[in-house]
Amino acid sequence: MTSLFERGVPAGAYDAFLPGAVAASRRQPLWQPEDGPLPSLFLSHGAPPLLDDAEWMDKLLAWSLSMPKPRAVLIVSAHWESAPLSLSSSAAAAPLVYDFGGFHPRYSALTYPTPDASALAARVHAVMGDTTTVHEHARRGLDHGAWVPLMVMYPVADVPVLQLSLPTEDPGDLLALGARLRSLREEGVLVIGSGFTTHGLPFLTRANAAGEVPAWSSDFDQWAAELLAEGDVDGLAGFRDHAPGMPWCHPTVEHFIPMFVTFGAASAEPRTAVTTIDGYMMGLSRRSFQLG
């Protein structure tokens, strides 16, 4: 079996990418207080075979290098919906969650041994306050919505990482959750929502795998791009009822809603998003953006 993107070695593009990426990451200056708050990010993460998409990896690394290296990363992934609010293991080298199937075994042998994140866990508890209990799952590691993009962004695995669960599908509640995380950005913590701008996997065809973009995906992406540029959070929150291409773009909503944590954590008004990566992967929009 080979990658969806290459006919050679699975994750072979990542192997070729890694030496240069590691060297660049080692040169990246570490965040300092005088740098000010880090932005909040929404990224379209994709499946593990994105480690064979050289263009995506180059863009994602360039995005990470445009910022100081964070002191820690707190990431909300589409692949962990859990209430009440929960944190992944803060232990060093916490095991990864290989929550996918049908791919070459190489992808399930990849590792990403991040440092101890107990200090970040303590800060998350602190900003949540006494009114919100945050459960810690000592045996749960990072799922592929977290470790796949982070292997590209911080390939040395030298940044403490915690994953925060998606406790609800309500955009307003997720905005409020992000707002409670906002102060962490002033401490050098990078807050990331990880999903996919369109995610209609059941409706893809062989033509889409070959590069054809379905109208439901491109129409939704254009709609989202316009609202992101305007900072129209209320418009984005009405995606279920008003977005073109629904429900094909999101037959389930977990890949779109992490962006509301991103918006909640942003401090700039109006909250105008800056697109950093666009285009399509197998017909799905991989639009990613950051907010100040």
N, C-alpha and C positions, 0 to 999 in steps of 0.2 A: 504494500500500500504506500502511496506517496501523498504529498501535500496537495491541498486544493489549489495552491498557487505555483508550485514547482513540481517538476518531474524527477527531481533528484532526491537528496537526503531530506527527510522531514526535519524541519527546523534548521535546515542547512543555511538558509539565508541569515538566521540569527547567529549561527556559528561564525559566518563571515563578517557579520556586523559587530560582533562582540569586542574584538581587540581594540578597534578604534573608539567604540563607545566607552569602554572602560577607561581608556586613556583620557578621553574628554571629560568623563565624569570625575576622575581623580583630580583634574585641574579646576573643576567647578568650585567657586568660592562658597563657603558655608554662610547661610543667612546670619546677619548680625542685626541687632535692634535698629541701627541707623538706616537699614534698608527699608524699614516700614513694613506694613502688613503684606503678607503674600496674597496673591489673587486667589479666588476660589475657582475651581475648574469643573467642567463637565466634559467627559471624554467618552467616545464610542469605542468600546473595547474589543468586541469581536471574539471569535473562537480562538483556541490555541494555534490553529494554522496561520493566524496573522503573523506569527513569528517567521513565516516564509514570505511575507509581503514587505520587501525591502523599502519601498516608497513610504509605506505607513510608518515603519520603524524610524526611518530618517527624519520624518516630520515630527514624530513624537519625541525623539531625542532632542531635536532642535528646539522644540517647545520647552522641554524641561531645562535645557541649557540657557534659555533666555531669562531665567530666574535664578536667584541664588539657590543653592541646594538647601532644602528645608531641614529643620531640626527633627521633624517627624512628619508622617503622613497619616491622616485620618480619612478613610475612604468608605463610601457607601456604594455597595454593588447591587445591581439588579438581581443577583443570584442568591441573596440572603434576605428573605422576607421573614421577619420574626418579631412578634410582640410578646411580652414587653421588650423595650429597647435593650439591645444586647451588644456586647463587645466580643471580638475574637480573642484568642489567647495572646497574652502579652509576653509570653516566654520567648527567649531567644531561639531562633531557628524553629519556630512553630511549624508543624507540618502543613503542607498545602492540601487544599481540597481539590481533587481531580473530578469535578462535577460535570463530566461530559463523556460521551461514548461515540464509537464509530470511527475514531481517529487512530493513527499509527501509535503503537505503544511508546514511541519516543516521547510524546507529549506528556505521558503519565510518569515519565522518569525524570522530568525537569525538576529542579529544586531552586529555591530562592530563600536562603537562610538569613532572614533579617535580624537585627539586633534586638535586645531586650527592650520592650515598649512599656514597662510598668510605670515610668514617669508620665507618659502620655495618658495611660489609663487613669492615673490619679487626677490629671488635669480635666479629663472628660467628666469624671465623677464630680469634680468641683464646679464646673460650669453648668452642669445639670441641676445642681443644688439638691436640697433635701426633699423636694417635692417629686422628683423623678428618680425611680430606681433603675439603675443600669446593671443588668446581669452580665457577668463575665463567664464565658464558656472556655474553660481551661484547655479543652481538647479540640476546639475548633480553630483551624488555621485559615489562611486566605483562600478564597475561591478564585476561579479563573478570571472573573471580572475585576479582580484586584491584582493578582500576581502576573498575569500576562502583560498588561501595560506597564506595570512597575519594573518588570525585568528589562524593559526597553528604556524607561525614563531614568532609572537608577540602577544600572547593571552591576554595580559593585555590591549591591545589597547592604549598604552601609547606613541606611536611613531607617530608624524605627518605624514600624507600620502597625496600625490597628484597623480592623474593619468594624464598622458600625452597621447594625442591621437596619433594614427598612421596616419600621413598625406599623406603617399605615400606607394606604394608597391615596389618601386625601392630600391634594396639593397644599392647602392652607396649613395643615398640620406639619407638613414637611418644610414649608417655609419657616414656620415657627421653630422647628428643630434646628434648621440651619442658622437661624438668628442666635440661638443659644451657643452655637459653636463659633460665632463670629470673632470673639475675642481671642480665640486660639491662633488666628492668623497673625495677630500682633506679637505672638511668641515664636513665630517661625514655623508654625504648623501649616502644612498644605492640606486644605480641605477639598476633597474630590468627590463628585458624583459620577459613577461609572455605569453607563447603560448603552443605548444605541438609538440614534435619532429616528430611524425607522427599523422595525424588527418583525416584519411579516413573514417569518420563515415558512409557515404552512402554505403560502401562496406563491413561493418562488418556483421557477421552472428551469429547465436546462438552458434556455436562452438567457435567463438572468445570470446563471453561473458562468456563461460565456461573456457577460458584460452588458447585456441589455438591461436598461433600467425601466421597471414598470411605472406606468403613469401615476399609480397611487403613491409610489415612493417619492417620485420627483415632485409631485404636487404638494405633498405633505412637507417635504424639505423646503420648498420655496415659501410656503406659508410660515413655517417655523423660522426660517432665516429672516423674513421681514419683521416678525414680532420680536425676535431676539435683538435685531438692530435697533428697534424702537424701545426696547426694555419693557415691553407690554406683558408683564407677568400674568395679569388677569386673563388676557387673551390666550396665552399658552395654557393656563390652568383649565380653560374650557375646551381643551383638545378633543375630549370624548364626543362632544356635541357639535363642534363647529369646524374642526380641521378637515380639509379634503383628504380623501384616501382612507378614512376610518370606516370600518374597523380593520381593514386589511393591513394597515401600517402597524397597528398595535392590537392584535386580537386579545392579548393580555397587556397590562400597562406597565409592568415592572421595569421595562427598559427605558421608558420615557421619564418616569417620575423622579429618578434621582436628581434631575436637573433642578428640582424645586429646593432641594437641600443646598445646591450650589447657589441659587438665587438668594435663599435666606441668609447664607453666610456672607454675601457680598455687602459692602458698605457704601459703594458709590450710588448716588442718586442723580439722574435716573439710572437704573441698573441696566445699562446698555452692554450687551455681550459683544465681545470681539472674537470672531470666528478664527480659529487657528488651524484647523484641518477640515477640509470639505471633500466632496467627491463621494464615490460609491464603492461598496464592496459586495459583489454578487447581487447587485441591484438595490442594496440597502444603503441609506444615507449614513455616512460616518461623521457627520458634522460634529465638531467639538469646539468648545469655546471657553473663554475665561472672563471673569468679572473682577473689577477692582473692589 
